[in-house]
Amino acid sequence: MKLFQINFLMLKVFIDLGTTNLKIETYNHKKLIEKLTFLNRHIYFDNDNYFYADKLFEFLKKYFISLNNKYAQNIFIIFSSAMHTLIFLDENYNQIDKGRSFLEKVDFKLNEEKKIFYRKINKLVNSEFLPIYKINKFSEINYNSITTLKSYILYKFTCEKVIEISDAVGLGLIDSKNRVFSKEIISSINLKEELLPQLILERKIFECSLKKFILKIDLGISDGASAAIGSAFNKNSISLSIGTTLGIRYITSKFVDTIWDFDYCFPIYNDKWIYGISSSNGANNIELIISKMNLTLDDLNNIDFSNAKLINKKIFFYKERFNQSLLEINETNFNIDLLYTYIIQMINRVKKYKDIIDSNKKNKSQIIATGGLFSNIHIAALFKKEFKNDIIISKDNNLSITGLKEIIQRW
């Protein structure tokens, strides 16, 4: 393994391996020269949400060669990635079968006792969706080792068998407080630690030759952690993202224990952790409600909520990773009052989550809010009415890549 300083005259390529999209931004002397977005399923996912890592590798290799052909420069790349990918490998480190993601369509469920056992160690939120816990379900696969998507890409370029800490968290194998592979978890799923990549806790830059140019690779960090870094305008900033799901999080230099049903804490580079609170009920509920009202998100800008009334129901249409009651769609009256009530309840949840974080930080935080939901003028106004100066609605549509820029400049 070789460690190198980044040559800032190189082309810099920021790659966000998101849950559903692959986003690439390429810079030459700090100038954005290419910005690309692809649906993952058009490159390396199939219709059942399994993935083929070699297809992504070939796509990236071709892209880097094309950049060098255009600009005749060496290339530095850094990743952010959706956590929770798993690849089975043979004795030659080639992918066996299909790559697993938490979106895969597979019949799998952990019992509550197992969920509690894992959560006590990995400090994630009742994490039955983590691919690693399904490993016994695929016992017929004769594998020699396992890895994750971006670690596999690094191996294909450099032959290095390593995994960065936040990606290892996404596997579900990390004792988050102590920043090590958990022997208890590994034993519980009948896995041998020697089948895992080497764990790295600090940033390292790897180098290889591709054609006639140098390619330098930084494994980067998970997308949620990168977004938290990208939103950290100052030490009191916390990141709120409302997309399909809802998440609020911040960077801390000390471990924060998890005492709620819905909070988590996991380590990242440089002796830091991400503490956050997540909910499976975000803008997905709004999209469901307005679809039943035959409206679109754009239509919401024409809706006046001034005469809407709050209704006496807890509105959850999607199952959380902890127990809560769901409304039956067939028994629900979808109207403006329901929509308004859900938005207010979501704001109150964010307020509750912010209070928890402020109590941990022991100071008042400012929310940096992102997500397409905030482009709606009425919803943005309702959030601003509640949080006043304690919220900034960011126009940055990819905080994960913003976080990667921070990492290479300051970390």
Secondary structure, 3 states (H helix, E strand, C coil): CCCCCCCCCCEEEEEEECCCEEEEEEEECCEEEEEEEEEHHHCCECCCCCECHHHHHHHHHHHHHHHHHHHCCCEEEEEEECCCEEEEECCCCCEEEEEEECCCCCCCCCCHHHHHHHHHHHCCCCCCCCHHHHHHHHCCCCCCEEECHHHHHHHHHHCCCEEEHHHHHHHCCEECCCCEECHHHHHHCCCCHHHCCEEECCCCEEEEEECCEEEEEEEEEEHHHHHHHHCCCCCCEEEEEECCCEEEEEEECCCCCCCCCCEEEEEECCCEEEEEEEECCCHHHHHHHHHHCCCCCHHHHHCCCCCCCCCCCCCCCCCCCCCCCCCCHHHCCCCHHHHHHHHHHHHHHHHHHHHHHHHHHCCCCEEEEECHHHHCHHHHHHHHHHHHHHEEECCCCCHHHHHHHHHHHHC
